[in-house]
Amino acid sequence: MRVAIFGGGYAGVSVTRRLERSLSSDDELLVVDESGTHIVRHLLHRSIRRPEVLGDLTLSLEELFDRATVREARVTDLDAETGVATLADGETIEYDVGAVCIGSEPAFYGLDGVADHAVTLHRPGDPQTVRSAFLESLSDDGRVVVGGGGLTGVQVAGELAALAGERGAADRLDIRLLEEADSVPPGYDDRLQDAVRKALVSAGVTVETGVTITGASADRIQVAEGGSIEYDCFVWTGGITGSSALGDERPDVRANLRVGERTFALGDAVRVIDADGRVVPATAQAATGQASVAARNVATILEHRRSGNADFEPRLERYRYDESGWTISVGDDAVAKVGPKVLTGTAAVGMKTLVGAEHLSRIGAVREAVEHVKEALTEA
């Protein structure tokens, strides 16, 4: 039978590697991904300041898998019930059991001019675009605005502040992080938020909360609170939306991750409601946790279809979100939460490095994991 995995992000790679170990050799395992690469997104901000690390953060899917076939193509539509995916060139792919892990896109919420004038951090080419726009602002003693104070926004602002320091521009460049909520990153533990704010301020970032961006022109950002904010470089990190293959939405998915008779969905592509009724954050940690549940459920449905017994529904595993901790970079600094403890400074930087190296090692990118640790030691 054919098992199809759509998307090669954290969820897609983790599901595929698990299925490679558990499926019968008679089953076909197909991975369909638009770029044919796995992007280590939680470290992508590092390549704004260190472009040379991008190669270690963009990994060939074919090199990560042992037996899966990788098809480089964009999925434009997917029928979860019939098991048919339509590609951009009109071709269709049929599958017996599938997992939708096609990730997300930056969300602009219909804000006038934001998509046209802001730069984002989502694809492999984006760090260079952000870096170029930022370096242009240095010559004018300019102002850099990061719109959105979630994890990505915090880490981008921290990298830009560190880059400004390396270019001798820390005292003459205004870097602002704007967030609509009353704290950054919103929705996290108060102690972690306090530590993150202190790290940002120490790095030279002005943090402004309670600011709602309503639009942007070529040099100004409009805010709901009145007036506008002039900028030379505008980076948008204000959230995510679903893939066009799912109707530009992130549909709610129950804890068994099932979205159709033969299809599961996980990761950023959907909004997972776990076994305790909690909305799960769209993070790498959550995606890899969901992958273990999805892989077992894919195998269960595959065996059920193979048996031909339609008189009963197989028992599926339910995903329960386990927040084991958080690590957030702020330039050369970091903040981490491990259990009840909030770590800062060297301990947090070490934890951030360990998490990055662990993910790379888990997916088989051992050389890249070693390089990641070497880079961290060099900057320490």
C-alpha positions, 0 to 999 in steps of 0.5 A, spaced: 500 500 500 502 507 499 503 511 505 504 519 503 507 524 507 505 531 505 511 536 507 518 535 509 518 540 516 518 537 523 512 533 523 513 530 516 520 528 517 519 525 524 513 521 521 517 519 515 523 516 519 518 513 524 514 509 519 521 507 515 522 503 521 515 500 522 512 499 515 512 493 511 517 493 506 512 491 501 509 498 503 510 504 499 512 510 503 512 517 499 514 524 501 511 530 497 514 537 499 515 543 495 522 544 496 525 537 497 528 540 503 527 540 511 528 547 514 530 547 521 526 553 522 527 554 530 534 556 528 533 560 521 534 567 525 541 565 526 543 565 519 540 573 519 547 574 522 551 568 520 549 567 513 554 561 512 550 557 517 544 557 512 547 551 509 547 547 515 539 549 516 537 547 509 537 539 509 536 535 503 530 530 504 533 524 500 539 524 505 535 524 511 531 518 509 533 511 508 527 508 504 522 513 502 521 516 495 521 524 495 517 527 490 519 535 489 512 538 488 507 543 491 500 540 493 494 545 491 488 541 493 487 535 498 481 530 499 482 527 505 476 522 505 478 519 498 485 520 499 487 524 492 492 530 492 492 534 486 499 538 485 500 544 481 501 541 475 495 538 475 497 531 476 494 527 482 497 522 487 492 517 490 494 514 497 491 509 501 493 512 508 496 519 508 499 525 513 498 532 512 504 536 514 505 541 509 506 547 514 504 554 514 505 561 511 505 568 514 499 571 516 498 578 514 490 578 516 488 583 510 492 589 513 493 594 508 500 594 505 503 589 510 505 584 505 507 589 500 512 592 504 514 588 510 520 582 509 518 575 513 522 570 516 519 563 513 523 560 507 531 559 506 532 565 502 528 570 507 534 571 512 538 574 506 532 578 505 532 581 512 539 582 512 540 586 506 534 590 508 537 591 515 544 593 513 541 598 508 538 601 514 544 602 517 547 607 512 541 612 514 542 611 522 535 608 521 529 605 525 528 597 524 521 595 526 519 588 528 512 587 528 509 581 532 512 579 539 512 571 539 518 567 539 520 569 532 519 576 533 523 576 539 529 572 536 529 576 530 529 582 534 535 579 538 539 577 532 538 584 529 540 588 535 547 583 535 548 585 528 548 592 529 553 591 535 557 588 530 557 593 525 558 599 530 551 601 530 548 599 536 548 607 539 545 610 533 540 605 530 533 604 533 530 597 533 523 596 536 519 590 537 511 591 537 506 587 540 499 587 540 498 583 547 501 586 553 507 582 554 512 578 549 512 573 548 504 573 549 501 567 552 507 564 556 509 564 563 510 571 567 517 569 569 519 567 562 516 574 559 520 578 564 526 575 563 525 575 555 523 583 556 530 584 560 534 580 555 531 584 549 532 591 553 539 589 555 540 587 547 538 594 545 531 593 543 525 597 545 519 593 546 512 596 545 506 592 547 499 594 546 500 596 539 496 594 534 499 595 527 493 596 522 497 597 515 503 600 512 506 604 506 513 604 504 516 608 510 511 608 515 507 603 519 499 605 521 497 603 528 490 603 531 492 607 537 493 613 532 498 616 528 504 612 525 511 609 526 516 611 521 521 605 519 527 604 514 526 596 515 520 593 517 520 585 519 513 582 519 513 576 524 505 577 526 503 570 525 501 564 521 496 561 517 494 555 513 496 552 506 492 554 500 491 546 499 487 547 506 483 553 503 488 558 507 486 556 514 488 552 519 483 547 521 481 544 528 484 537 528 482 533 534 487 529 539 487 523 534 489 527 529 484 524 524 481 529 518 478 523 514 477 516 513 485 515 511 488 521 512 491 525 518 494 532 519 499 535 524 504 540 525 503 548 523 498 546 517 492 545 523 490 547 529 491 541 534 486 540 540 489 535 544 486 530 549 485 535 554 482 540 550 488 544 550 489 548 543 496 546 542 502 552 540 505 551 533 512 549 535 517 544 533 516 541 539 509 540 539 510 538 531 515 532 533 510 530 539 504 529 534 509 525 529 509 519 534 502 519 535 500 520 527 505 515 525 502 509 530 495 511 527 497 511 520 500 504 521 493 502 525 489 505 519 494 501 514 493 495 518 485 496 518 485 497 511 489 491 509 484 487 513 478 489 509 474 489 516 469 494 515 465 492 521 469 496 526 473 502 527 480 501 530 482 504 536 487 510 535 492 513 540 490 520 542 495 526 542 496 530 549 501 536 549 507 535 554 510 542 555 517 540 557 520 547 556 522 553 552 528 556 549 529 563 546 535 566 543 536 573 544 542 575 540 548 572 543 543 571 550 538 566 551 532 565 556 530 558 557 524 554 561 526 547 564 520 545 568 519 550 574 526 554 573 527 559 568 534 560 566 538 566 563 545 567 560 550 561 559 545 556 562 540 558 557 545 559 551 547 552 553 540 549 553 538 552 546 544 549 543 543 542 546 536 543 543 538 545 536 543 539 536 538 534 539 533 535 533 539 535 528 541 528 531 534 525 531 533 526 524 540 524 522 543 530 520 549 528 525 554 533 521 550 539 522 549 537 529 556 538 530 557 544 526 551 547 530 555 546 537 562 548 534 558 555 532 555 556 539 562 554 542 566 559 537 561 565 539 561 563 547 
